[in-house]
Amino acid sequence: MSDSADPQLRHSVSSVVDTAVRPVFWASQTSLEQESETVAEWLDAIISPTSRRKTREKARTASGGDSDEDVVPLLRTISVDDTDAEREEGRRGRAGSQGPDEVFTASPGGYGGSVDAGQVAHAPSSPSRRESGAGTEQTESQRISTYKHVVKNVLDSENMYVECLSVTLQYMKVLKSTIATSQPVISQDDFNSIFFKIPELHSLHAEFLRGLRESTTDWDGYSPIGHRFKFLAENMGVYGAYLQNYRHALETVRRCSASSVQFAEITRCIKLRSLHGQTLSLEELLHKPVARVQQNAPVLHDLLKYLPQSHPDHRTMGLAHALTMTQSFINKYNVAASRLPCSERMQRHVVKNSFIVEMCDSHRKLRHLFLFNDVMVCAKYKASGRNDKFTFEVKWLTPLAEIVSNCDDLPAEPRDRDTSASSLVTLKSQASTVRDQIRAQERYYGLQGCKRADQKTEKQRKKLADLEAQLVLASPNLPFRVSSRNGKHQALFFLSSDFDRTQWSEAIHVLQTNTPPSLQAQPVAFDEVQAWITTYRKDLQTNMGSYLMRTGRDESLLVGDLHVMVQQVTGLQEEAELFICFEVDSYGHFFRKAKTKPNRSIAPQWNEDFILELEGSHSLRILCYENDAKEGQILRGRARTELSRSWLTTSMQERTVNLEGLTLTLSVKYASYEMTKRRPPPGKSNRLFGSKIQDVCRREDRSVPFIITSCLREVERRGTNEMGVYRVSGSATDINRLKKLFETNIYEAEQLIKEVDIHSVTGLLKLYLRELPEALFTDELYSRFFNAFGGGDHELRRRRLLHLFSALPQLNQSIIVYLIEHLIRVNRAEMFNKMSLHNLATVFGPTLLRPGPQADGAVQPDLLAAGTVDVMAQAGILYFFLQRRSNGEPIQVGLEPTAS
């Protein structure tokens, strides 16, 4: 702020900061002197717009450069200027933050978050506000009801705090038990520093909690409890010693974590029952007493505020004495606090954050969603215009107490729903085309020895980056709705994984459940949050997603197939019904690709294999769920594995994965895009249906036509467990659309086949095989197959059929074997799809074996006259080969054992 600024204005703003902002403002690792400069600059930023530039210039000068983070090309592509509607929305948000009825203002009530509105209508939203005359309009019964509710919240909060101390004490005992061994995890001195006064704090609060419970059992609200709080205040001296040692304890934890992997692993993720499976670090547990000290005075303020005049505690002054002693300690603590880093005081901190897609005025926008311990903030990435840097611009915010989340699967806006499926297929098709063009150019210029290959492909790379940026926005389609309780603000987000959506919903629920209502209801100003994020964004550890942050120096993303064989899970203590889910990232979002069958055992084994399609991927997420009769699906463990060419190979390799106490054994291999049979054929598409299969293979330079490999691969990816696969008819509309695309736009066909119903995929395959001008078993040999199957004993029939199969053209043999092996894999899931080998032979026999137009006179008329005889023979011939291949027996004469 300039020296000429109004002193009265400076004093007024400083008072607001001291009473409302300062408790949640600290989040940097700066010293007290730096903290004072930061606050002063922040005040200037509120009062004087020009000082914002001065603050940034000073930061750049001090750091030797721009302090903003780098913006990679993809993020810069997505980060576009706001539309007029968005700018108007931002203006409404900032204006709305000033009024009491807008979404940005917290609802009134200290600890009365779930009390009836009438009970807290006159309660201040912050204990620091002036309280004169508050609550005088309430009757005594209303006051005692609110008073009881505040005490109940104190009990709940105290119970969670004692649990934190108990867990810290347990870890203290575990580490202490190793000190006397030959390999201690930490030294005795480090142990004493880290857990200094923890037993005393636990004993103090366990006694306080026990006494408060006794005093409030079958409580009418009038029995005295002030002496319980007075007892706690009289013993605050233990906190003084703890606070003096706190900074040293944190430094010791960090030093031990850096020097001991075992200590770091033990203390990184500590589970608490009250947090429903979420974890805290040891550093966070050690911060709990520091935060607790600052909550005592507001709690006592709230208790005194609603204490009726006739209450015994009003006469004995127990609560008033407790507040006086606590306030005295706080004043002394504030002096001692000058020696503590700012971040180690009560602070606003990030609970969960990630980039996300939001629907704004029927358009998808890339946003960053923050869930802090007091507010949810939605921000956009905004380029600063200097050296490709970016910052966060807050679009809207909702206080914690006001957040309502909804994970229903109701459709999104009609405009988005109607266009997203087709546009997504088109975008993926275009991206595949450009990617192939880049590969072709790189191969060509590489052979030519041209040093300007990068320049030649730069235009295509920019086009690919633009398409991938659009895919980042278009890919997710699971709705996640966030609104305010008063209904004045509603936001629609899109996520790609139900796991991510559930994690967001649970994080909000756990935070609202475990945060005292008085802290939830504190007012949050729009400009304060924007200034806070701008000042401390480097300390937020934002999850930008590795895909968005990629640069040209990173390893290229994987495109191809990841083959996974799921073997078993060990580590269960008792029998449970588990299933495993696999999610793969694509264009920055995780999508579920496979799921095992549920298996109940103490050591479940699956031996299931999956093909996971990789499209611009580099991470595999593995989730282990338990089907519980009472609680439904429970997440038992999760893990994330980075996929890299440095360890993936083309042959199966066994790996073990730690799933938070359970061990999953699986085998994986990687087939690159160029190696997979799903690679689209080069060149322009030509007539496919009705063409000779030899011409198609020659044109595509493949041993099996692309349409066959695409259909079979899609069935194995998501259709083997489908009831009646290959017997149930698909949609004629989808089949005809796919047929047209395979002949006109192979890339778009490759994408659409992943979207349509699986029965449409099987229908397309059967249609292609039926429209071949000559069946795969050939017109020439059909009558001989027919006669061989119908005559002679079993051994003679076997020899004749095998000799005839070996007489087929080599290309036909390889395609038939490819189809037979696929049908055998489908048959392995007969328990689910009900497709036996006989059923499969009945479906495909008449398609693969049929008489040609010249064959009418080549076979005995009495046999051909009966169509049913033909169908039975066709199915029987194919069943013969299916059964032999399924039993591991050869179907070609050259591979027959010599004994036969």
Buried (B, 14 or more C-beta within 10 A) or exposed (E): BEEEBEEEEBEEBBEBBEBBBBBBBBBBEBBEEBBEEBBBBBBBBBBBEEBBEBBBEBBBEEEEEBBBBEBBBBBBBBBBEBEEEBEEBBEBBBEBBEEEEBBBBBBBBBBBBEBEEEBBBBBBBBBBEEBEEBBEEBEEEBBBBBBBBBBBBBBBBBBBBBBBBBBBBEBBEEBBEBEEEEEBBBEEEBBBBBBBBBBBBBBBBBBBBEBBBEBBEEBEBEEBBBBBBBBBBEBBEBBBEBBBBBEEBBEBBEBBBEEBEEBBEBBEEBEBEBBEEBEBBBBEBBBBBBBBBBBBBBBBBBBBBBBBEEBEBBEBEBBBBBBBBBBEBBEEBEEEBEEBBBBBBBBBBBBBBBBBBBBBEEEBBBBBBBBBBBBBBBBBBBBBEEEBBBBBBBBBBBBBBBBBBEBEEEEBEEEBEEEBBEBBBBBBBBBBBBBBBBEEBBEEBEEEEEEEBEEBBEEBBEBBBBBBBBBBBBBBBBBBBBBBBEEBBEBBBBBBBBBBBBBBBBBBEBBBEBBBBBBBBBBBBBEBBBBBBBBBBEBBEBBBBBBBBBEEEEEEBBBBBBBBBBBBBEBBEEEBBBBBBBBBBBBBBBBBBBBBBBBEEEEBEBEBBBBBBBBBBBBBBBBBBBBEEEEEEBBBBBBEEEBEEEEBEEEEEEEEBEBBEBBBBBBBBBBBBEEBBBBBBEEEBEEBBEBEBEEBBEBBEBEBBBBBBBBBBBBBBBBBBBEEBBBEEBBEEBBBBBBEBBBEBBBBBBBBBBEBBBBBBBBBBBBBBEEBEBBBBBBBBBBBBBBBBBEEEEEEBBBBBBBBBBBBBEBBBBBBBBBBEBBBBBBEBBEEBEBEBBBBBBBBBBBBBBBBEEBEEBBEEEBBEEEEBBBBBBBBBBBBBBBBBBEEBBBEBEEBEEEE
